[in-house]
Amino acid sequence: MGKIIFITGGVRSGKSAFAEHYATNLFEQYQKGLYYIASGVPFDEEMKKRILRHQKDREQSNMPWITMEVEDDLPAITFEKHDIILWDCITTWINNILYKTEKLKDERYLKIQQYIESFQKRIMKWKEDGSILILVSNEVLDEAASPFEEVNLYRELIGKLHQWIVAISDEAYELDYGLSVRKK
């Protein structure tokens, strides 16, 4: 059986750096595959800069990262025991799903649920295969409810998904100002 580590925090809290450091330490221990699932889509200049910064950080680490771009549909890939998979980030992936399904109207919520169920099955399969998953996500639930339906749907989906992830996780961390607090 593998392991799941959940890492959350606000924007620019240091969670990605913490996750990458955690993953490289595991790689040094196990000497297995080191995978990075990236969900960011370069839709504006700020996001392009963020993606480039993350890519440069991985390059400078001199680690053998294998990067997979996952905008919405999950890869039909099998990982092996002690492979390390860092997924950054789940909130971006959910955002991509909402964008992709926004014109579906009546069947939208069903389609979103299919994506989430596929995610849950894939995560459990990778864990059962012995992989070590590090799932990074933004903490967006500390703000007050929004007057916008789409924002509240996003918060609802993230909240439920975070609860599920933490329930199956072996470890959970929250980052603030670059400081990590282990919650589980």
Secondary structure by P-SEA (a helix, b strand, c coil): cbbbbbbbbccccaaaaaaaaaaaaaaaacccbbbbbbccccccaaaaaaaaaaaaaaaaaccccbbbbbccccccccccccbbbbbccaaaaaaaaaaaacccccaaaaaaaaaaaaaaaaaaaaaaabbbbbbbbbccccccccccaaaaaaaaaaaaaaaaaaaaccbbbbbccccccccc
